[in-house]
């Protein structure tokens, strides 16, 4: 098994702050394209999903030199909603092809997937809260009885909703 991995990211992990909250560092990265996939928005979630769709492409970046412990953290962060898959991505600056791990939405027929997901919009509207949730998740990981990321996400956003109710 490889000792370091490349990981193609396309959603909240495009934000260095979110990566830093999880891995305690920002690994080197390269802009990259994943061909024959589409990035969807998910109803009721602020993060996206990708699924194979012919002739579509997803722009993202490849995090380089990810260690096995770091990959384990990313696996836990992506949780049961995604499955880690090995894909070929094209680097934007050299059009070289690189093998990378990425997280593909498990439910291929999910009725909650729609349209496109926009990183710039996410940065403006959702990044602050998402980063807080991620830091909470990261602190939980240090504890013996840590919550799953889905549970962390759901309880965090339920609290935020209650806060915003008069």
N, C-alpha and C positions, 0 to 999 in steps of 0.2 A: 504494500500500500504506500502511496506517495506520502512523503513527510510534510510537504507543503502543497497547498491547493490554490487554484485561481477560482474566484467566485464572481459570477456575473450578477450584478445588482441593478434594479430597474425601478425601485419605488422609494420607500422611506430611507433605505440604506444608501441612496445617492447623496444624502445629507451627511457630511463629515461628522457633525455633532452627534448624530444618532449612532454612527459606527463607533465613535469614540466612547459613547456611553456604554456600549456593549463590550468592546474589545480593549478598552483603556488605551487605544492608540488608533491612529489613522494610517492604515497600510498604504503603500504605493498603489496607484491605480492607472488604468488607461481607458479612455473612452472607447466603447465598442458597440457593435450591432449584433443582435440575435435575429437571424433570418427565420422566416416561416413560423413566427409566433406573433401574438397580438397581446397588448397590455390593456386590460379592461378596468373600468371602475367597478366597485362592488357596492351594491345598495346597503346603506347602514354601516359602512366601514370607511375609514379615511385612507386605507392603503390599497394598492392595486393587486390584480392577479394576472398571471400570464398563462396562456394556453396555446397549443399548436394551432395555427391558422395559416393555410398555404398563402404564399405571396405577400404576407404581411411582414413587418419587422419592428423590433423593439430597440430603441436607443437606450443605452445605459452605460455602465462602466464595469470593468473587471478589477476587482480587488486582488492584488498579487500577494504571494507569500503568506497565505493564511495557514496557520498551524492547525494541527488536529484539535487541540483544546479550543481554539477559536472557532473552528468549524462546528464543534459540539455546541458552543454557545449560540451560533447562528441557527443550528438545527432546532434548538430549544425555543429560540425567538420566533422562528417561522412556524413551529409547533405542528399540530396535526392537520392544519388546513392546507399545507403545502407538502409536496414531496421533492426531495433533492434529486436532481437529474443531471447527468453529464451531457453537455452540449458543446457544439463548436461555435465560437463567436468570431466575428471579424473585427480586428482592431481598426479604429478609424484613421489613425495617423500613418499606418503602414500597410493596411489591408492584409496583414498577416492573419492567419487563422490560429486560434488558440483554443485548447480544450479547457472548459471551465465547468464548475458546478453551478447550478442555478435552482431556484425554488419555483416549482410549477404547481398551480392550483390543483388540488386533488379532485374536486368535483367537476368533471368535464361538462356536465349538463346543468350546472348551477344557474337557476333562473334569475339570480341576483346580479349576474354580470351584465354590464352594459357599456356601450360607447367606448370612450378613450379615458385614460387617466393623465392628468396634467401636473407635472412636478412643480412648475412655477406657482400654479394656483395652490397646490398643497403647501408649499413653503409659506405663502402668505396667510392661508386660512388655518392650517392644521399643525404646522411643524412644532409650535410652542408646546401645545398640549401633548403631542405625540412624543416629544422629547422627554417631557416630565414622566409620561407613562413608561417610557423605555428606561429611564433612570430608576424608577420604582422597581421595574422588572429586574434590572441589573443588581440592585441591592438585595432583592429577594433571592437571587441565585446564590448569594453567599450563605443563605440560611439553610439549615438541614431540611426544613419542610417547605421548599419553595413552591409557589403557585405556578401554573402553566402560564404562558404568555397570553393565551386566549382569555383565561380567567382574569389575569391582571388587566388586560385591555377592557374587558366587559365591566369589571368593578370600577376601574378608573373613569370610564366614560359615563357610567351610571351616576357616580358622584358629581362629575362635572355638570351633568344635566340637572341634578337636584340643586346644585349651587346656583344655576342660572334661573331656576324657577323662583318667582317672587315669594 
